[in-house]
Amino acid sequence: MMVSGNLNKVVAQPQGKYDAALYTKAVQLAQSSLIIDGHVDAPYRFKNKMEDISKSTSANFDYPKAKKGGLDAPFMSIYIPASFQQTPGASKQVAEDLIAMMDSVVAKNPDKFAHAATPTDLKSNFSKGLISFLYGMENGSPIEADLQEVAYFFDKGVRYITLTHSKRNLICDSSYDEDRSWGGLSPFGRSLIVEMNRIGMMIDISHVSDSTFYQVLALSKAPVICSHSSLRHFTPDWERNVSDEMLKRLAKNGGVIQVNFGSTFLTAAANGHSLKRQAFRQSIIHEKESTGRDNEGLEAAMQRFKEENPYPFAKVEDVVAHIDRAVQIAGIDHVGLGSDFDGVGDSLPTGLKSVADFPNLVYHLLKKGYSDQDVRKILGQNVMRVWRDVAAFAAQQDLPQ
């Protein structure tokens, strides 16, 4: 059993070959460092079935797990499914509903959670032991074609916008969508980048097509982020992850890649399995549509698939491998964490099943040879630097010429 000095409580050592002394240090470092997670999908998870996250839940994120793991600042994902893009106003309504829901959680639990509009607010909350709720809009579709909506959502607490999600929208092309008719950014998307720089909203280029990625970096005057992406080196030909060349360009921009924890993002084996499972599911759905097969038959077929094709879970060490390569390619100042907790289903790696497990990640970073200072950069300082730089650039725009 390990003792966390900051929480004055007993923390169980994980099973496996962990060095006791090093794990004690990992727990202490996780508790004393500011940990920012660039992407937690708790809001949409609770949209249809709300749970009290001030207490223990079945989710990857809740207050007790966050305190145990040392997580201080999750960017709560204001996720807008692409299906809402076709109806004017629908995306905006979903975004407002999710923000209001998370605002109510803060209002009901002021002794546990707090908003953070600025990096200064975040540091103040950290000193008080409060968990800061930051908002990142996943899919810019609520902006529709109105640049004034950037300031509107900024005032509601949104501090980054993921330009698109699974489908091309009014802003840009998506890595998941074969329709690339914008060729990257749309004309409106280009004006949106300028406006986000002006307002001080961080630009997130996870989910975008490669062309969009490079065009944003060429256009943005402030650093950008990839809030929950991993490295294509480990999942060749999967555009959702980032190539080495893209990493180099991101570093030149001053930005940060926040590594995703989903097994599909981490290993070729898990990635291939997920694609195979999706293809099988689509074939069963097609069969159902053509033959009238019932939903119970579909569920039974998927269950048999799972039993016959066990999922090849990644390990916490695979997350460290992505971080380590990103550091080698982009530099220690350009890497962070974007777990996708509560957003990647049951695909999380062994050793990183919830926000309580951040000490396990810290342990393996220390074991790899990273210094305490370098670990702190990865855990949160690098993203804080981007946030400050984006805000500083916006402040300069209001200065007299």
C-alpha positions as CSV (number, residue, x, y, z in Angstrom):
1,M,0.0,0.0,0.0
2,M,1.2,3.5,-0.8
3,V,0.6,6.7,1.0
4,S,-0.2,9.9,-0.9
5,G,1.3,12.9,1.0
6,N,-1.1,15.4,-0.5
7,L,-4.4,13.5,0.2
8,N,-3.2,11.8,3.3
9,K,-4.9,8.6,2.3
10,V,-3.8,5.2,1.3
11,V,-3.5,4.4,-2.4
12,A,-3.3,0.8,-3.5
13,Q,-0.3,-0.2,-5.5
14,P,-1.5,-1.6,-8.9
15,Q,-1.1,-5.3,-9.6
16,G,1.9,-6.3,-11.7
17,K,5.7,-5.6,-11.6
18,Y,5.8,-2.1,-10.1
19,D,8.7,-1.0,-8.1
20,A,7.3,0.2,-4.7
21,A,9.6,3.2,-4.2
22,L,9.1,4.4,-7.7
23,Y,5.4,4.0,-7.6
24,T,5.2,6.0,-4.3
25,K,7.1,8.8,-6.1
26,A,4.7,8.5,-9.1
27,V,1.6,8.9,-6.8
28,Q,3.2,11.9,-5.1
29,L,4.1,13.5,-8.5
30,A,0.6,13.0,-9.8
31,Q,-0.9,14.6,-6.7
32,S,1.5,17.6,-6.6
33,S,1.4,18.3,-10.4
34,L,-1.2,20.2,-12.3
35,I,-2.8,17.5,-14.6
36,I,-4.8,18.7,-17.6
37,D,-6.7,16.2,-19.6
38,G,-7.5,17.6,-23.0
39,H,-10.6,15.5,-23.7
40,V,-13.1,13.8,-21.3
41,D,-16.4,12.8,-22.8
42,A,-18.4,12.7,-19.6
43,P,-21.0,15.3,-20.7
44,Y,-22.4,13.3,-23.6
45,R,-22.2,10.1,-21.6
46,F,-24.5,11.6,-19.0
47,K,-26.8,13.4,-21.5
48,N,-29.2,10.5,-21.6
49,K,-28.5,9.0,-18.2
50,M,-27.2,11.4,-15.6
51,E,-25.1,10.2,-12.7
52,D,-23.9,12.2,-9.7
53,I,-20.2,12.6,-10.6
54,S,-19.5,14.1,-7.2
55,K,-19.7,10.5,-6.0
56,S,-18.4,7.2,-7.4
57,T,-20.0,6.1,-10.7
58,S,-19.6,3.6,-13.4
59,A,-17.9,6.2,-15.6
60,N,-14.2,6.7,-16.3
61,F,-14.5,10.2,-14.7
62,D,-16.0,11.2,-11.4
63,Y,-14.8,13.2,-8.4
64,P,-13.5,10.3,-6.3
65,K,-11.5,8.8,-9.2
66,A,-10.2,12.2,-10.2
67,K,-8.9,13.0,-6.7
68,K,-7.3,9.5,-6.4
69,G,-5.6,10.0,-9.8
70,G,-4.6,13.6,-9.3
71,L,-6.6,15.0,-12.3
72,D,-7.1,18.7,-11.8
73,A,-8.5,20.1,-15.0
74,P,-10.5,18.0,-17.5
75,F,-11.5,19.6,-20.7
76,M,-15.1,18.4,-20.7
77,S,-16.1,17.6,-24.3
78,I,-19.1,19.5,-25.6
79,Y,-19.6,16.9,-28.3
80,I,-21.9,17.6,-31.2
81,P,-22.6,14.5,-33.3
82,A,-22.4,15.1,-37.0
83,S,-26.1,14.1,-37.4
84,F,-27.2,17.4,-36.0
85,Q,-25.4,19.4,-38.7
86,Q,-28.3,19.0,-41.2
87,T,-30.8,21.0,-39.1
88,P,-30.2,24.7,-38.5
89,G,-29.9,25.5,-34.8
90,A,-29.8,21.9,-33.7
91,S,-26.1,21.7,-33.1
92,K,-26.2,25.0,-31.1
93,Q,-29.0,23.6,-28.9
94,V,-27.1,20.4,-28.1
95,A,-24.0,22.5,-27.2
96,E,-26.0,24.8,-24.9
97,D,-27.7,21.9,-23.2
98,L,-24.4,20.1,-22.5
99,I,-22.8,23.3,-21.1
100,A,-25.9,24.0,-18.9
101,M,-25.8,20.5,-17.6
102,M,-22.1,20.7,-16.6
103,D,-22.6,24.3,-15.2
104,S,-25.3,22.8,-12.9
105,V,-22.8,20.2,-11.7
106,V,-20.4,23.0,-10.7
107,A,-23.2,25.0,-9.1
108,K,-24.3,22.0,-7.0
109,N,-20.8,21.1,-5.9
110,P,-18.8,24.3,-5.2
111,D,-16.6,22.5,-2.7
112,K,-15.5,20.1,-5.4
113,F,-15.7,21.7,-8.9
114,A,-15.1,25.2,-10.3
115,H,-15.0,27.0,-13.6
116,A,-11.7,28.3,-15.0
117,A,-11.9,31.1,-17.6
118,T,-8.2,31.8,-17.6
119,P,-4.9,30.0,-16.7
120,T,-4.8,32.1,-13.5
121,D,-8.2,30.8,-12.5
122,L,-7.0,27.3,-13.1
123,K,-3.9,27.8,-10.9
124,S,-6.1,29.3,-8.2
125,N,-8.5,26.4,-8.2
126,F,-5.6,24.0,-8.1
127,S,-4.2,25.7,-5.0
128,K,-7.6,25.3,-3.3
129,G,-7.9,21.6,-4.2
130,L,-10.8,22.2,-6.6
131,I,-11.2,20.4,-9.9
132,S,-11.6,22.8,-12.8
133,F,-14.1,22.2,-15.5
134,L,-12.9,23.5,-18.8
135,Y,-15.0,23.2,-22.0
136,G,-13.8,22.1,-25.4
137,M,-16.4,22.0,-28.2
138,E,-16.0,18.8,-30.2
139,N,-17.2,19.7,-33.7
140,G,-17.6,23.4,-34.7
141,S,-21.0,22.9,-36.2
142,P,-22.8,25.1,-33.6
143,I,-20.9,28.1,-35.1
144,E,-22.8,27.4,-38.3
145,A,-21.8,30.4,-40.5
146,D,-21.8,33.1,-37.9
147,L,-18.4,34.3,-36.6
148,Q,-20.1,36.0,-33.7
149,E,-20.9,32.6,-32.3
150,V,-17.2,32.2,-31.4
151,A,-17.4,35.0,-28.8
152,Y,-20.8,33.7,-27.7
153,F,-19.4,30.3,-26.8
154,F,-16.2,31.8,-25.4
155,D,-18.4,33.7,-22.9
156,K,-20.0,30.4,-22.0
157,G,-16.7,28.9,-21.1
158,V,-15.6,27.1,-24.2
159,R,-11.8,27.4,-24.6
160,Y,-11.2,25.3,-27.7
161,I,-13.1,24.2,-30.7
162,T,-12.4,21.0,-32.6
163,L,-13.1,22.2,-36.1
164,T,-15.1,19.1,-37.2
165,H,-15.8,15.5,-36.2
166,S,-16.8,12.5,-38.2
167,K,-18.2,14.4,-41.3
168,R,-17.3,17.4,-43.4
169,N,-19.0,20.5,-42.1
170,L,-19.2,24.2,-43.0
171,I,-15.7,24.7,-41.6
172,C,-13.5,21.9,-43.1
173,D,-13.0,18.3,-44.2
174,S,-12.9,15.4,-41.7
175,S,-10.4,12.6,-41.5
176,Y,-13.3,10.2,-41.2
177,D,-15.2,11.4,-44.3
178,E,-14.5,10.5,-47.9
179,D,-16.1,13.8,-49.0
180,R,-13.2,16.2,-49.3
181,S,-14.9,18.8,-51.4
182,W,-13.5,21.7,-49.4
183,G,-9.9,20.5,-50.1
184,G,-9.2,21.3,-46.4
185,L,-10.6,24.5,-44.9
186,S,-13.7,26.1,-46.5
187,P,-13.7,29.9,-47.1
188,F,-15.7,30.3,-43.9
189,G,-13.2,28.0,-42.1
190,R,-10.4,30.3,-43.1
191,S,-12.2,33.3,-41.6
192,L,-13.0,31.3,-38.5
193,I,-9.3,30.6,-37.8
194,V,-8.6,34.4,-37.9
195,E,-11.6,35.0,-35.6
196,M,-10.6,32.3,-33.1
197,N,-7.1,33.8,-33.0
198,R,-8.6,37.3,-32.4
199,I,-10.9,36.1,-29.6
200,G,-8.4,33.9,-27.9
201,M,-10.1,30.6,-28.6
202,M,-7.7,27.6,-28.9
203,I,-8.0,25.8,-32.3
204,D,-8.1,22.0,-32.1
205,I,-7.1,20.0,-35.2
206,S,-7.9,16.5,-34.0
207,H,-10.4,14.8,-36.4
208,V,-9.5,17.0,-39.4
209,S,-8.2,15.9,-42.7
210,D,-4.5,16.1,-43.4
211,S,-5.0,19.1,-45.8
212,T,-7.0,20.9,-43.2
213,F,-4.3,20.2,-40.6
214,Y,-1.6,21.8,-42.7
215,Q,-3.8,24.8,-43.8
216,V,-4.6,25.6,-40.2
217,L,-1.0,25.6,-39.2
218,A,-0.1,27.9,-42.1
219,L,-2.9,30.3,-41.2
220,S,-3.0,30.5,-37.4
221,K,-0.9,33.2,-35.8
222,A,-1.2,31.4,-32.4
223,P,-0.3,27.9,-31.3
224,V,-2.9,25.2,-31.9
225,I,-3.6,21.8,-30.2
226,C,-4.5,18.3,-31.1
227,S,-6.7,17.7,-28.1
228,H,-7.0,13.9,-28.4
229,S,-4.8,12.4,-31.2
230,S,-2.0,9.8,-31.2
231,L,0.7,8.9,-33.6
232,R,0.2,7.4,-37.1
233,H,3.6,5.8,-36.8
234,F,2.0,3.1,-34.7
235,T,-1.2,2.9,-36.8
236,P,-0.1,3.3,-40.4
237,D,-2.5,4.6,-42.9
238,W,-5.1,5.7,-40.3
239,E,-5.6,9.4,-41.0
240,R,-7.2,10.1,-37.6
241,N,-3.7,9.9,-36.0
242,V,-0.9,12.3,-36.7
243,S,2.2,11.6,-38.9
244,D,5.7,12.5,-37.9
245,E,5.8,15.3,-40.5
246,M,2.6,16.7,-39.0
247,L,4.1,16.6,-35.6
248,K,7.1,18.6,-36.8
249,R,4.9,21.3,-38.2
250,L,2.8,21.3,-35.1
251,A,5.9,21.9,-33.0
252,K,7.1,24.7,-35.3
253,N,3.7,26.4,-34.7
254,G,4.3,26.1,-31.0
255,G,1.4,23.7,-30.5
256,V,0.8,20.5,-28.5
257,I,-0.4,17.0,-29.3
258,Q,-2.4,15.5,-26.5
259,V,-2.1,11.8,-26.7
260,N,-5.3,9.7,-26.9
261,F,-5.6,6.6,-24.6
262,G,-8.0,4.6,-26.7
263,S,-6.4,1.2,-27.7
264,T,-7.6,1.8,-31.3
265,F,-5.3,4.9,-31.4
266,L,-2.4,3.1,-29.8
267,T,-1.7,-0.2,-31.6
268,A,-2.1,-1.6,-35.1
269,A,-3.6,-4.7,-33.6
270,A,-6.4,-2.9,-31.8
271,N,-6.9,-0.5,-34.7
272,G,-7.3,-3.4,-37.2
273,H,-9.7,-5.2,-34.8
274,S,-11.9,-2.1,-34.5
275,L,-12.1,-1.8,-38.3
276,K,-12.9,-5.5,-38.6
277,R,-15.6,-5.2,-35.9
278,Q,-17.1,-2.1,-37.7
279,A,-17.2,-4.0,-41.0
280,F,-18.8,-7.0,-39.4
281,R,-21.4,-4.9,-37.7
282,Q,-22.2,-3.1,-41.0
283,S,-22.6,-6.5,-42.8
284,I,-25.1,-7.6,-40.1
285,I,-27.0,-4.4,-40.3
286,H,-27.2,-4.7,-44.1
287,E,-28.4,-8.3,-43.6
288,K,-31.1,-7.1,-41.1
289,E,-32.3,-4.4,-43.5
290,S,-32.5,-6.8,-46.4
291,T,-34.0,-9.8,-44.6
292,G,-35.9,-8.2,-41.7
293,R,-33.7,-9.9,-39.1
294,D,-34.6,-8.6,-35.6
295,N,-32.4,-6.6,-33.3
296,E,-31.9,-9.6,-31.0
297,G,-30.3,-11.5,-33.9
298,L,-28.0,-8.5,-34.5
299,E,-27.0,-8.4,-30.8
300,A,-26.4,-12.1,-30.7
301,A,-24.2,-12.0,-33.8
302,M,-22.1,-9.2,-32.3
303,Q,-21.7,-11.1,-29.1
304,R,-20.5,-14.2,-31.0
305,F,-18.0,-11.9,-32.9
306,K,-16.7,-10.6,-29.6
307,E,-16.3,-14.1,-28.1
308,E,-14.5,-15.4,-31.2
309,N,-12.4,-12.3,-31.7
310,P,-11.2,-11.1,-28.2
311,Y,-10.2,-7.5,-28.2
312,P,-6.4,-6.9,-28.2
313,F,-6.2,-4.2,-25.5
314,A,-3.2,-1.9,-25.5
315,K,-1.3,-1.3,-22.3
316,V,-0.3,1.8,-20.4
317,E,3.2,1.3,-21.8
318,D,1.8,1.8,-25.3
319,V,0.6,5.3,-24.3
320,V,4.1,6.0,-23.0
321,A,5.5,4.7,-26.4
322,H,3.4,7.3,-28.2
323,I,4.4,10.1,-25.8
324,D,8.1,9.1,-26.1
325,R,8.0,9.2,-29.9
326,A,6.2,12.5,-29.9
327,V,8.9,13.9,-27.6
328,Q,11.6,12.6,-30.0
329,I,9.9,14.1,-33.0
330,A,8.4,17.4,-31.7
331,G,10.3,18.0,-28.4
332,I,9.3,17.8,-24.8
333,D,7.5,21.2,-24.9
334,H,4.9,19.9,-27.4
335,V,3.3,16.9,-25.8
336,G,0.4,16.5,-23.5
337,L,-2.5,14.2,-22.6
338,G,-6.0,13.9,-24.1
339,S,-7.4,10.6,-22.8
340,D,-10.8,10.4,-24.4
341,F,-12.1,8.9,-21.2
342,D,-15.8,8.1,-21.4
343,G,-15.5,8.5,-25.2
344,V,-13.7,5.4,-26.4
345,G,-16.0,2.8,-24.8
346,D,-14.4,-0.3,-23.5
347,S,-11.2,0.1,-25.5
348,L,-9.1,1.7,-22.8
349,P,-5.7,0.1,-22.2
350,T,-4.8,-2.1,-19.2
351,G,-3.5,0.1,-16.5
352,L,-5.4,3.2,-17.7
353,K,-9.1,2.4,-17.2
354,S,-10.1,5.6,-15.5
355,V,-8.9,9.0,-14.3
356,A,-7.8,7.2,-11.1
357,D,-5.0,5.6,-13.0
358,F,-2.9,8.7,-13.9
359,P,-0.2,7.6,-11.4
360,N,0.3,4.4,-13.4
361,L,1.1,6.6,-16.4
362,V,3.4,8.8,-14.4
363,Y,5.2,5.6,-13.0
364,H,6.0,4.4,-16.5
365,L,7.2,7.9,-17.6
366,L,9.6,7.9,-14.6
367,K,10.6,4.4,-15.4
368,K,11.4,5.5,-18.9
369,G,13.8,8.1,-17.6
370,Y,11.7,11.3,-17.7
371,S,12.6,13.9,-15.1
372,D,10.0,15.3,-12.7
373,Q,10.0,18.5,-14.6
374,D,9.5,16.8,-18.0
375,V,6.7,14.8,-16.5
376,R,5.0,18.0,-15.3
377,K,5.3,19.5,-18.7
378,I,3.5,16.5,-20.2
379,L,0.9,16.4,-17.5
380,G,-0.2,20.0,-18.0
381,Q,2.4,22.7,-18.2
382,N,2.7,22.5,-22.0
383,V,-1.0,23.0,-22.6
384,M,-1.0,25.8,-20.0
385,R,1.7,27.5,-22.1
386,V,-0.4,27.2,-25.3
387,W,-3.4,28.6,-23.5
388,R,-1.4,31.6,-22.3
389,D,0.1,32.2,-25.7
390,V,-3.3,32.1,-27.4
391,A,-4.7,34.5,-24.8
392,A,-1.7,36.8,-25.2
393,F,-2.0,37.0,-28.9
394,A,-5.7,37.9,-28.6
395,A,-4.9,40.6,-26.1
396,Q,-2.4,42.1,-28.5
397,Q,-5.1,42.6,-31.1
398,D,-6.9,45.1,-28.9
399,L,-3.8,47.2,-28.3
400,P,-3.7,50.6,-30.1
401,Q,-1.7,50.6,-33.3
